[in-house]
Amino acid sequence: MKIVALILLVLAAAGFCPALQADEIQPDELTMDRVQTPNFSLTYYDDPNKTFTLNDNLGQKNHVFVFFATWCGACQKELPQINAIRNKYPTCDFTAINYRETTQQVTDYFGSASIQLPCLLDKSGSVFKQFGLEYIPDILVVSKTGEQLMLGTKSVEELEALLATLN
């Protein structure tokens, strides 16, 4: 019995026993290799004459983009959560990016779900593909300088852990 306890203690010290480790998210585990985010341009769902271009919006704030679709059940849970936390992080601009749907579909969903985020339309899915994404919802976090800080399917808790480290 002492040998088993000693083995468990050694494994825990070496980090091989998750049940014995602290259960908190480390921001370093959430970030990725720091690469420059490729530029993209999309129009706003509520004003097709207004275009958002990433490179034109760097410098002042970090950017959080949430790729979603109105038919996606996980998106219907995550988007309202992100909408609710956006005011906690004044150094970040939060923007939804709709994947391959019409302006009317987004308008109807945003109205019924009371979403107040700016929203861009990726009607062809080209930006979604540009980032190599396969699933929705996906989150992209871009620093003020254009570095890609997070990309992929992440929880709101993981997002908040990263955002808490940004200024």
C-alpha positions, -999 to 999 in steps of 0.1 A, spaced: 0 0 0 29 24 8 43 17 -27 11 26 -44 8 58 -24 44 66 -32 38 60 -70 7 82 -69 26 110 -51 55 108 -77 30 108 -106 11 138 -91 43 157 -86 53 150 -122 18 162 -134 4 129 -145 -26 128 -123 -51 154 -133 -74 147 -103 -46 158 -80 -38 190 -98 -54 224 -93 -85 227 -115 -79 261 -130 -74 273 -165 -39 287 -173 -39 315 -199 -6 301 -214 -25 269 -223 -51 288 -242 -29 310 -264 -13 298 -295 20 305 -313 19 343 -319 14 347 -356 1 377 -375 -36 374 -383 -44 375 -420 -64 405 -430 -100 401 -440 -129 424 -450 -166 417 -444 -198 438 -445 -221 444 -415 -254 425 -415 -274 457 -407 -256 480 -432 -243 463 -464 -226 495 -474 -204 494 -443 -173 472 -444 -151 460 -415 -114 455 -425 -92 440 -398 -60 459 -407 -79 492 -405 -91 484 -370 -58 474 -353 -40 496 -328 -67 507 -303 -83 475 -290 -80 438 -290 -107 420 -311 -128 390 -302 -146 374 -332 -172 347 -327 -181 326 -358 -217 314 -355 -248 303 -374 -284 309 -363 -293 272 -367 -264 261 -344 -275 250 -310 -241 256 -294 -240 290 -309 -274 298 -295 -260 291 -260 -226 308 -265 -235 340 -283 -258 353 -255 -230 345 -230 -204 365 -250 -230 393 -254 -233 394 -216 -195 395 -208 -185 421 -234 -188 451 -211 -164 435 -186 -135 439 -211 -132 475 -223 -99 468 -240 -117 445 -265 -141 449 -293 -165 420 -296 -179 411 -331 -200 382 -343 -193 367 -377 -222 348 -393 -214 318 -414 -232 316 -447 -266 329 -439 -288 358 -451 -292 392 -436 -328 383 -428 -318 352 -408 -293 372 -387 -318 400 -382 -345 377 -370 -321 358 -347 -305 389 -332 -339 404 -325 -354 373 -309 -322 366 -288 -316 403 -279 -280 401 -291 -263 435 -292 -230 426 -308 -219 441 -341 -222 413 -367 -204 407 -400 -216 384 -428 -193 358 -442 -218 348 -469 -194 327 -489 -176 312 -459 -143 325 -472 -131 340 -439 -142 309 -421 -121 288 -446 -92 313 -445 -87 305 -408 -90 267 -414 -121 264 -392 -143 234 -393 -169 238 -366 -190 265 -350 -190 283 -327 -154 293 -330 -136 321 -313 -108 342 -328 -89 367 -305 -66 392 -322 -43 416 -302 -41 453 -308 -10 446 -329 -27 419 -350 -13 389 -333 -36 358 -333 -40 350 -296 -68 323 -297 -85 304 -325 -109 275 -323 -138 260 -304 -133 275 -269 -156 279 -239 -166 313 -226 -145 305 -194 -114 299 -216 -121 331 -234 -124 350 -202 -92 335 -188 -73 349 -218 -91 383 -218 -82 388 -181 -45 388 -192 -49 415 -219 -46 452 -214 
